Amino acid sequence: MENPDVRHVTDSRVLAALAHPLRRRLMDVLKVYGPSTVGLLAERTGQAPANVSHHLKVLAAAELVDEAPELARDRRERWWRLRTRAVRWSHTDFDGDPAARAVADAASSLNLDRHVALVRAWYAAAEDAHAAWGDGPFSTDRWLHLTPEELAELSREVIELFARWAERPDDGRERRPVFLFAHGVPGQP
């Protein structure tokens, strides 16, 4: 069953819009903090408001974000929100077009760079930042022997597990953003 809050991207122009570090980061900020103004996004990313505004327009043209005019207090204030909570794509959707496949590869590479940079930033943080989290932060890896169908099943299970944790009800405890990622790809040790 398809999740209506996950957009399956099959258009390389949408992936091209995603394949930019600031646009990828803006999507993350909107995912973590919800609808935001250009000013709030600029503050959270350390970018100039004009730069953020430009990149939001690119994301809007790709139908990845929408304006949220009902949140504005006046006509000058512009709020933005994600259209869906997540996007996915399959490289097989782009196999018939070498240019589109190159865009999909670039988007995947940028995603991996972003994931690794977030983990590296955590390890580079000061020790006092680590103390509050105790034994929570982790890394794990495994070499498995799987068929393509088993890898697809594992993928669904991991995505469902992440979704279950992301969608649990608010119980009033203070929670801070935690980045979690997993990759499962065929490879050789």
C-alpha positions in Angstrom: 0.0 0.0 0.0 1.3 3.4 -1.0 1.8 6.0 1.8 0.0 9.2 0.7 2.6 11.3 2.7 5.5 9.9 0.6 5.9 11.1 -2.9 7.3 8.6 -5.4 9.4 10.7 -7.8 9.6 9.6 -11.4 10.5 13.0 -13.0 14.2 13.8 -13.2 13.3 17.6 -13.1 12.1 17.0 -9.5 15.2 15.2 -8.6 17.3 18.0 -10.1 15.5 20.4 -7.8 16.4 18.1 -4.9 20.0 17.7 -6.0 21.2 20.9 -4.3 22.6 21.1 -0.8 20.6 24.1 0.4 17.4 22.8 -1.1 17.9 19.5 0.6 18.6 21.2 3.9 15.5 23.4 3.5 13.4 20.3 3.1 15.0 18.9 6.3 14.3 22.0 8.3 10.6 22.0 7.1 10.4 18.3 8.0 11.8 18.8 11.5 10.2 22.2 12.4 7.1 22.3 10.2 5.9 25.3 8.3 8.2 28.3 8.4 8.7 31.7 7.0 11.7 32.6 4.8 13.1 34.5 7.8 13.0 31.5 10.0 14.4 29.2 7.4 17.2 31.7 6.7 18.0 31.9 10.5 18.0 28.1 10.8 20.3 27.6 7.8 22.5 30.6 8.1 21.6 31.8 4.6 20.4 35.1 3.3 16.6 35.4 3.0 16.9 36.2 -0.7 18.8 33.0 -1.3 16.3 31.0 0.7 13.4 32.6 -1.1 15.0 31.7 -4.5 15.5 28.1 -3.5 12.0 27.8 -2.1 10.7 28.9 -5.5 12.7 26.2 -7.2 11.2 23.6 -4.7 7.7 25.0 -5.3 8.1 24.7 -9.1 9.0 21.0 -8.5 5.9 20.7 -6.3 7.9 19.8 -3.3 6.8 22.7 -1.1 3.7 24.9 -1.0 3.0 28.3 0.4 0.8 28.3 3.5 -1.0 31.7 3.3 -3.4 30.8 6.1 -0.5 31.0 8.6 0.5 34.6 7.6 -0.3 37.4 10.0 -0.3 39.9 7.2 0.1 40.1 3.4 3.9 40.5 3.5 4.5 37.4 5.6 5.0 34.2 3.5 4.9 30.8 5.1 6.1 27.6 3.4 5.4 23.9 4.1 6.3 20.5 2.7 3.9 19.0 0.2 4.6 15.5 1.5 6.7 14.4 4.5 9.1 12.3 2.3 10.2 11.7 -1.2 11.5 8.4 -2.7 12.7 7.3 -6.0 14.0 4.2 -7.7 16.9 4.3 -10.0 15.1 1.8 -12.3 12.6 4.5 -13.1 15.4 6.4 -14.8 17.3 3.6 -16.5 15.8 4.3 -20.0 17.3 7.8 -20.1 21.0 8.3 -19.4 20.6 12.0 -18.6 17.7 11.3 -16.2 19.8 8.4 -14.6 22.7 10.9 -14.1 20.3 13.2 -12.3 19.0 10.4 -10.1 22.6 9.3 -9.3 23.5 12.9 -8.4 20.4 13.2 -6.1 21.4 9.9 -4.4 25.0 11.0 -4.0 23.9 14.3 -2.5 21.6 12.5 -0.1 24.4 10.2 1.1 26.8 13.2 1.5 24.1 14.9 3.6 23.6 11.8 5.8 27.3 11.4 6.4 27.8 15.1 7.1 25.2 15.0 9.8 26.8 12.0 11.5 30.3 13.5 11.3 28.9 16.8 12.8 27.7 14.8 15.8 31.0 13.1 16.4 32.8 16.5 16.0 30.6 18.2 18.6 32.0 19.0 22.0 31.9 16.3 24.6 29.4 18.1 26.8 26.9 17.8 23.9 27.4 14.1 23.9 27.0 13.6 27.7 23.2 14.4 27.7 22.6 11.6 25.2 24.4 8.9 27.1 24.3 5.5 25.3 21.6 6.6 22.9 23.6 7.5 19.8 24.6 4.3 17.9 25.9 2.9 14.7 25.5 -0.6 13.5 26.2 -2.6 10.3 25.8 -6.1 9.1 26.7 -8.2 6.1 23.7 -10.2 5.1 23.1 -12.8 2.4 19.8 -11.8 0.8 17.9 -12.2 -2.5 16.6 -9.1 -4.2 13.2 -9.9 -2.8 14.5 -10.2 0.7 16.3 -6.9 0.5 13.0 -5.3 -0.7 11.2 -6.8 2.3 13.9 -5.6 4.7 13.6 -2.1 3.2 9.9 -2.1 3.8 10.4 -3.3 7.4 13.0 -0.6 8.2 10.9 2.2 6.6 7.9 1.0 8.7 10.0 1.0 11.9 11.2 4.5 11.2 7.7 5.6 10.5 6.3 4.0 13.6 8.8 6.0 15.7 8.2 9.2 13.8 4.4 9.0 14.1 4.0 8.2 17.8 1.8 10.5 19.8 3.1 13.5 21.8 3.2 12.6 25.5 4.5 15.9 26.7 8.1 15.0 27.1 10.7 17.3 25.5 12.1 15.7 22.4 14.9 17.0 20.2 15.6 16.2 16.5 17.5 13.0 16.0 18.8 12.0 12.6 18.7 8.3 11.8 19.6 6.7 8.5 20.2 3.2 7.1 21.4 2.0 3.8 21.1 -1.5 2.4 22.9 -2.1 -0.9 24.6 -5.0 -2.5 28.3 -4.9 -2.1 31.5 -6.8 -1.6 33.6 -6.8 1.7 
